[in-house]
Amino acid sequence: MALHVIVTAKQVIDPDMPLSAMRIGDDARQVVTPAALPPVVNGFDEVAVEAALRLKDGHGAKVTVVSVGGQFNLEIIKKPLAMGADALVLCQDAAFPDLSDSMVTARLLTAAVRKIGAFDLLLCGRQASDWDNAQVPLLLAEMLDIPCIPLAQKVEVEQDRVVVEQLVADGYDVVDAALPALVTVSNELGAPRYPNMRNLMAAKRKRPVVWTRADLSLDAAALSACVEVVELLLPQRSQACEFIAAEDGAAAGEKLAATLHEAGLI
């Protein structure tokens, strides 16, 4: 039987969006972005998709991508299909929160993975670029009761084990675990492939599987948040410019050095 790899992917606010384009919603708990600036697939998740596709290239693996959220931009979230993934499962329901709570997100993904069925390897991006918590993969592995190897720069499968080059402070360690297992993938693995025209056209024709809260058999308790967002604030920036006046360049340099010293900058 072919290797089955599941990859989690999240739709996020474009991290390259200028701060000036963002504003905080009236409830002070969510970021509102202009409609002209669409979301993107989390960059680390794209790298995890690339890791899965390399296993597909080398082992003929089947790659299923799963994402959860309140609503999706189909043109954006179908990118993993355009990259070469075989199937896309969207867990979409208005009852799902904005996924700022890692525990709720992990519960949703756990229900989705169990509904997908048997798998060999679960790949996740090392973190999401919106909240940067890096908690969901660890919680997901715990809920599924499978081994977890974080921060991979290379992922290989040998018989019934996954072999990973795991990033450490001064290089990497080679770590392995029995399948099924979960691995979080870092951008040191390399850039994700760019979808070619053939895959782009194929992705447009593919329809994702869509599951609602009812399909996942989730009760209200599963969606009960463990963390409350009290208030979001955009960072406030200020700047000031002081001109150094002196008789000549040498004197200006001395005065600049003295000013910076007094300010504790040098």
N, C-alpha and C positions, 0 to 999 in steps of 0.2 A: 504494500500500500504506500502511496506517495506521502512524503512528509507534508504535514499540514501546519502552516505557520499563520498565526493570527497577529495582526498589528493593530495597535490602538492609535487613533489619530484624532486631533482636536482642531476645531475651527477657532481661530483666535483673531484678535485685533492685530493688524499689521504692525509689527514692532518698529518698522521704519517710518511709521506715520509721524509727522511733525507734532510736537507737543501743542502747537498753536491750533491744530485741527481738532483737538480733543476738548470735551467739556464734561463736567460731572452732572448727572441727571438730577432732577428736582428732588428725588429721594435721598440724594447724597450717597448712594450705595452702588452706583454703576456708572461706567464710562459710556458716554454717548459719542458716536463718531459720525461724520458726514456720510450720507448715502453714496457720494461719489468716490469714497475711499473704501473699497470692499475688504472683507476679512481675508485671511490666508490660512493655509494649513500650517500648523505649528512646525517650525523648521526642524526641530529635533525629531518630530514624528516622521517627516519626510526622509530623514536619514535612517530611521528604523525601517521604513518601507524599502529603502535601498538595500539594507542588510537582508531583508526578506527576499528581495528580487535576486540578490546574488546567490542565495540558497536555491531559488527557483532555477537560475541559470545552471548551477552546478549539480543539483540533486533532483530537478524536476518537481520542486515543491509546489503545492497549492498555497496561494497567498490570499487570505481573507482580511480585509480591513474593516474595523468597527469603530464607530464614533457615536457619541451621545450628546444631546443638546436639545434646546427648546425649538430651534429652527435652524435650517441650513441654507446656505447659498450653494445650490447644486453644482453650478459651474466651478466653484472653488473646491468643494469637498470631494468631487469626482476626480481630482488630480491623481490620487493614488492609482485609480483605474487606468488613467492615461499613461502613467509610468509603467504599468504592466501587471498590476494586481488583478486577481481573477474575480473577486467578488467584493462588494461593499455593503455593509450592514449599517443602517442609520437608526439609532434609537432616538426617536423624535416625539416629543409630547409637550404641549403647553404647560403641563404640570411639572415638567422638569425645571429645576432652578437654573440660575446662570452658571452653575458649576464652579463657584468660588470655594465651595466646601469640598475638600479632598475626600472625606469619608463618603459623602453622598455620591460623588463621581465614581469612586471605587465600587460602591454597591451596585450602581447602574451597570458598570462594565462587567462586574462579576455575573450579574443576571444575564447579560448579553452573551458572554463567553459560554456560560453553561447551556444557554439555549442553542448556540451554534453547534455545540456538541464536541466530539472528540478532536483533540488537537495535540500536536507534539511540542510546539514552541510558541511562546507568546513574547512578542517584541514591543517595546515601548520607547518613545523618546525619553531622554534622561530627565527632562522637565518641560513644562510649557512656558512659552514666552510671555504669557499674560500675568499669571500669579507667581510663577517661578518657585513653587513650593517643592517640587520633586518628591511628593509624598504618594501620589496615586499609584504608581507601579508597585511600591513596597506594600501598600495596603491591599492591592489587588492580588499579589502573590500570597499574602497571608490568608485572605478570604478563600482563595482557591486551594490553599494548602499545597503549594508547589515551591521548589527552590527558587531563589531570586539572586541573580548576579548583576549588580549595577555597573554602569560606566564602562561599556564595552567599546573598544576600537576595532575589534574584529570578532566575527561570530562564525563558527563552523560547527557542523554536525558530523559526528563519527559514530556510526552504528546507533546505539540507543542513548548517546550522551551529547550534550552541547559543550563545545570547547571555546573559551572566550579569552581574548587578550583584554584584561581588565586594567583600566588606567589607575596608576598610583602616582604619588608625588614625584618620584624620580624615574618614571618609566611605565612599565606595565608588568603585571603578573599573569601567568597562564592559569586559568581556573576552569574546572569542568564540573558538570552536574548531570544527574540522570534526568532524562525526559519523562514527562513534560516539565518544562521549566520556564521561567520568565527572565528575560534579559533586557536591561535598559541600555540604549545605544547613544553614544556621544558623537559629536560632529567630527572627532578624530578618525572615524571610519572612512570619511571621504564625502565629497559632494554627491547629492542624489542625482540620478540621471535625469536628463531633460526628455520629456515625452516627445516621441517622434510623431509625424503626421498620421501614420497608420494607426498608432495607438490612440491618438487624439480622436480620430474619427470613430474608432471602435468604442471608446469611452462614452461618446455622445449617444450611441445606440443602447448602451447598457443601462438597465434600470436598477438602482440600489434596492435592496430589501429594506423595508421600513417597518420597524416595530414600535408600538406605543407602550405606554405604561401597562395597559391591560395585557398585551402580548407577553410582557416580561413578568407578569404576575407580581407586581410590586404594590405593597400597601403604603399607607401614609407614613408609617414608621420608617420605612426605608428611605423616604425623602426628607426625613427630619434632619435638619442641619445640626452639626456639632459645633460649628463656628459661626458667630454672628458678625457680619460686617456692620460696624457702627457708623463709620463715616469715611468716605474717600476724599482725598484732597490732591489737587494738582500741585506739584512743587512750585514754590514761589522763587523767582530769580530776580536779583537786582545787580546792577553794575554801576560803577562810578569810574570816571577817568580824571586823573590829576596830571596836569602838565608841569613838567620840571623846567623852570626858567633859570638861566645862568648866563654868565658873560661869554662862555665858550663851551665847546664840547667836553673838554676835560673837567671843567667845573660842574657841568650838568651831570656827568657820569658819577662824580664824587657825591653830589647831592642826591642822585637817584639811589646810590648804594646806601647812604645814610638813612634815607626814607624807608627803604625796604628793610633795613636792619631794625629800625625803630618799630616797624610793624610786625616784626618777628617772622618775616618771610625769608630772610637769609641769615 
